[in-house]
Amino acid sequence: MRILVSNDDGIYSPGIVSLAKVASHFGDVRIVAPDVEQSSMSHAITSSRPLRFKRIHLDDFDAYRVNGTPADCVALG
């Protein structure tokens, strides 16, 4: 099973890796989250500029930080 972990607190929030560790017991985990905190933006989408993402390493996980909203992250995930 493939599991997408995302949030609205940003890629470097401490809880995202904790959640990914638990989820990894149930399948392959991919982390895709905004590069900055995006609280209260979860349904918004970016249409005014190109989205960019960068692959990074968080603990034992490959992750992607996106210059968009949480909904953008899920769409890219």
C-alpha positions in Angstrom: 0.0 0.0 0.0 1.2 3.5 -0.8 0.6 6.2 1.9 0.9 9.9 1.3 1.7 12.0 4.4 1.1 15.7 4.2 0.2 18.6 6.5 -0.4 22.3 6.7 2.3 23.0 9.2 5.2 22.7 6.8 7.8 20.1 5.8 9.9 20.7 8.9 7.2 20.4 11.5 8.2 17.8 14.1 5.0 15.7 13.8 5.3 14.8 10.1 8.2 12.4 10.6 6.5 10.9 13.6 3.4 10.2 11.6 5.4 8.9 8.7 7.2 6.4 11.0 3.9 5.0 12.3 2.4 4.9 8.7 5.5 3.0 7.4 4.4 -0.1 9.4 1.4 -0.3 7.0 2.9 0.6 3.6 5.3 2.7 1.5 5.3 6.3 2.7 5.9 9.4 0.7 6.0 12.8 2.5 4.9 15.8 0.5 4.3 19.1 2.4 4.5 22.8 2.0 7.9 24.4 2.4 6.5 26.9 4.9 3.6 26.8 7.3 0.2 27.1 5.5 -2.4 26.8 8.3 -6.0 27.5 7.2 -5.1 27.0 3.6 -5.8 23.3 3.2 -8.4 23.6 0.4 -6.7 26.5 -1.5 -4.9 25.8 -4.7 -2.1 27.7 -6.4 -3.0 29.0 -9.9 -1.0 32.3 -10.1 2.5 30.9 -10.4 4.3 27.7 -11.2 4.7 25.1 -8.5 8.2 24.0 -7.6 9.2 21.0 -5.5 12.5 19.9 -4.0 13.4 16.4 -2.9 14.9 16.3 0.6 15.7 13.6 3.2 13.9 13.6 6.5 15.1 10.9 8.9 14.7 7.7 7.0 12.3 9.1 4.5 12.5 10.8 1.1 10.3 13.8 1.2 9.3 16.6 -1.1 8.9 20.3 -0.1 6.5 22.3 -2.3 6.1 26.0 -2.7 2.3 25.6 -2.7 -0.6 24.9 -0.4 -1.5 21.5 1.3 -4.0 20.8 -1.5 -1.2 21.3 -4.1 1.0 18.9 -2.2 -1.7 16.2 -2.3 -2.2 16.7 -6.0 1.5 16.4 -6.6 1.9 13.5 -4.2 
